[in-house]
Amino acid sequence: MQLYLILAVHCCLTLVDSAPLRTHELTRAVDSAMSLARKILSDIPAAHEACVKATGLTLSSESEHLEYLLSDIGIPAPPLLKSEHLSMDVSLSRIVDGLELHHKLLQEIKELLTSTEELTLLLADITDLSAQVHKMQQLAQIPTESQKTTFPAISPQLSSDYHVQVAIHLCLQQLRSFTHDVFRSLRHIAASN
């Protein structure tokens, strides 16, 4: 009888101890994800410089005159993350969807480029951040959808070298903006955790 009592007490203590441990692991996972988001932001300029050779397409330049090409090329917008009232599970799900979108777009454009080393490094960082967000979902016990989102191919619309240059330029600008939103969302999750 005493053995059962000791086992029951041990199980209860284990359950009580695991909650702070899980919170600590989640905090570390969020910190790691924020670090990866910073790395992506720091890698985007090098990828842009290596891949975009067309005159006038600088990362800092405004691209309003190219906005019409976004729909012509068929570059989808990423999920919105700007609201601070999103729950953690919605934020993390949208981050994963946005990272998958950008990975797919950049991978597709990469096939049409000659200089791709920096882009390959950036794609690896996106994959790492996506894996880290999946880990956060597991630690927070958030159910994840197993079905992959399908995105339309953009390569059929990239009929000229100029269109390829514009596509990589717009995708990198969009990724930069999305990653800033990801960083803010992760910071909000860290503050509320």
C-alpha positions as semicolon CSV with decimal commas, in nm:
position;residue;x (nm);y (nm);z (nm)
1;M;0,000;0,000;0,000
2;Q;0,284;0,237;0,087
3;L;0,441;0,169;-0,253
4;Y;0,120;0,282;-0,429
5;L;0,111;0,595;-0,216
6;I;0,474;0,675;-0,294
7;L;0,411;0,620;-0,669
8;A;0,100;0,841;-0,660
9;V;0,288;1,122;-0,483
10;H;0,579;1,087;-0,729
11;C;0,339;1,109;-1,027
12;C;0,173;1,420;-0,883
13;L;0,509;1,587;-0,820
14;T;0,621;1,499;-1,173
15;L;0,309;1,663;-1,319
16;V;0,359;1,974;-1,107
17;D;0,727;1,996;-1,200
18;S;0,666;1,948;-1,573
19;A;0,459;2,267;-1,616
20;P;0,742;2,509;-1,527
21;L;0,982;2,295;-1,730
22;R;0,755;2,314;-2,035
23;T;0,722;2,692;-1,989
24;H;1,101;2,723;-1,965
25;E;1,145;2,509;-2,281
26;L;0,886;2,721;-2,464
27;T;1,066;3,040;-2,359
28;R;1,393;2,901;-2,494
29;A;1,219;2,794;-2,817
30;V;1,073;3,146;-2,863
31;D;1,417;3,300;-2,802
32;S;1,570;3,066;-3,058
33;A;1,295;3,149;-3,311
34;M;1,354;3,522;-3,258
35;S;1,724;3,467;-3,319
36;L;1,648;3,283;-3,644
37;A;1,413;3,564;-3,754
38;R;1,695;3,815;-3,693
39;K;1,928;3,594;-3,898
40;I;1,681;3,589;-4,189
41;L;1,654;3,968;-4,174
42;S;2,034;3,999;-4,179
43;D;2,067;3,749;-4,469
44;I;1,808;3,912;-4,699
45;P;2,035;4,200;-4,816
46;A;2,313;3,959;-4,923
47;A;2,063;3,738;-5,109
48;H;1,915;4,045;-5,278
49;E;2,256;4,176;-5,380
50;A;2,360;3,836;-5,520
51;C;2,038;3,764;-5,709
52;V;1,899;4,100;-5,825
53;K;2,110;4,256;-6,099
54;A;1,849;4,478;-6,268
55;T;1,915;4,852;-6,238
56;G;1,687;5,036;-5,998
57;L;1,576;4,731;-5,800
58;T;1,739;4,798;-5,465
59;L;1,614;4,652;-5,141
60;S;1,560;4,998;-4,996
61;S;1,376;5,134;-5,301
62;E;1,001;5,171;-5,292
63;S;0,836;4,939;-5,537
64;E;0,495;5,100;-5,586
65;H;0,561;5,115;-5,960
66;L;0,606;4,735;-5,951
67;E;0,293;4,658;-5,748
68;Y;0,094;4,584;-6,064
69;L;0,345;4,307;-6,141
70;L;0,267;4,134;-5,810
71;S;-0,069;4,024;-5,946
72;D;0,064;3,969;-6,300
73;I;0,335;3,737;-6,169
74;G;0,094;3,584;-5,918
75;I;0,291;3,637;-5,598
76;P;0,045;3,563;-5,315
77;A;0,037;3,779;-5,003
78;P;0,146;3,612;-4,678
79;P;-0,097;3,567;-4,387
80;L;-0,150;3,878;-4,174
81;L;0,030;3,891;-3,840
82;K;-0,009;4,259;-3,753
83;S;-0,283;4,219;-3,492
84;E;-0,156;4,176;-3,136
85;H;-0,492;4,024;-3,047
86;L;-0,415;3,699;-3,226
87;S;-0,396;3,392;-3,006
88;M;-0,066;3,206;-2,990
89;D;-0,198;2,913;-3,194
90;V;-0,328;3,143;-3,473
91;S;-0,002;3,343;-3,477
92;L;0,216;3,032;-3,495
93;S;-0,004;2,874;-3,763
94;R;0,014;3,191;-3,975
95;I;0,390;3,214;-3,927
96;V;0,431;2,856;-4,054
97;D;0,203;2,925;-4,352
98;G;0,392;3,244;-4,440
99;L;0,731;3,076;-4,412
100;E;0,614;2,788;-4,632
101;L;0,482;3,037;-4,889
102;H;0,812;3,227;-4,907
103;H;1,018;2,908;-4,913
104;K;0,812;2,779;-5,207
105;L;0,833;3,110;-5,397
106;L;1,208;3,151;-5,346
107;Q;1,277;2,786;-5,428
108;E;1,084;2,820;-5,753
109;I;1,264;3,140;-5,852
110;K;1,600;2,991;-5,750
111;E;1,564;2,737;-6,033
112;L;1,570;3,029;-6,280
113;L;1,877;3,204;-6,137
114;T;2,248;3,145;-6,189
115;S;2,387;3,289;-5,862
116;T;2,209;3,109;-5,580
117;E;2,450;3,045;-5,291
118;E;2,313;3,327;-5,070
119;L;1,958;3,229;-5,160
120;T;2,031;2,869;-5,058
121;L;2,152;2,992;-4,717
122;L;1,839;3,205;-4,679
123;L;1,617;2,908;-4,768
124;A;1,796;2,701;-4,501
125;D;1,726;2,974;-4,243
126;I;1,357;2,978;-4,341
127;T;1,345;2,598;-4,301
128;D;1,513;2,625;-3,958
129;L;1,269;2,891;-3,839
130;S;0,973;2,688;-3,961
131;A;1,103;2,382;-3,769
132;Q;1,150;2,597;-3,458
133;V;0,792;2,727;-3,481
134;H;0,668;2,368;-3,516
135;K;0,864;2,286;-3,199
136;M;0,693;2,580;-3,023
137;Q;0,354;2,444;-3,132
138;Q;0,442;2,105;-2,982
139;L;0,567;2,258;-2,656
140;A;0,252;2,470;-2,627
141;Q;0,047;2,158;-2,711
142;I;-0,115;2,332;-3,007
143;P;-0,264;2,088;-3,257
144;T;-0,114;2,135;-3,602
145;E;-0,284;2,066;-3,930
146;S;-0,114;1,793;-4,125
147;Q;-0,231;1,911;-4,467
148;K;0,008;2,124;-4,667
149;T;-0,113;2,447;-4,821
150;T;-0,077;2,447;-5,197
151;F;0,039;2,760;-5,373
152;P;0,006;2,826;-5,746
153;A;0,328;2,813;-5,947
154;I;0,463;3,151;-6,054
155;S;0,730;3,032;-6,298
156;P;0,493;3,025;-6,600
157;Q;0,451;3,404;-6,556
158;L;0,828;3,462;-6,548
159;S;0,871;3,487;-6,923
160;S;1,175;3,716;-6,926
161;D;1,489;3,774;-6,722
162;Y;1,341;4,108;-6,612
163;H;1,031;3,934;-6,473
164;V;1,256;3,692;-6,283
165;Q;1,452;3,986;-6,141
166;V;1,131;4,165;-6,039
167;A;0,991;3,845;-5,886
168;I;1,296;3,779;-5,666
169;H;1,308;4,147;-5,569
170;L;0,940;4,156;-5,469
171;C;0,961;3,819;-5,288
172;L;1,262;3,931;-5,083
173;Q;1,094;4,261;-4,997
174;Q;0,779;4,076;-4,895
175;L;0,982;3,823;-4,692
176;R;1,157;4,107;-4,511
177;S;0,826;4,272;-4,420
178;F;0,675;3,937;-4,315
179;T;0,979;3,849;-4,104
180;H;0,955;4,183;-3,921
181;D;0,594;4,088;-3,839
182;V;0,710;3,740;-3,732
183;F;0,966;3,894;-3,497
184;R;0,703;4,125;-3,343
185;S;0,461;3,832;-3,301
186;L;0,729;3,621;-3,133
187;R;0,820;3,909;-2,903
188;H;0,451;3,942;-2,809
189;I;0,434;3,566;-2,739
190;A;0,748;3,590;-2,524
191;A;0,603;3,882;-2,325
192;S;0,272;3,705;-2,263
193;N;0,426;3,367;-2,179
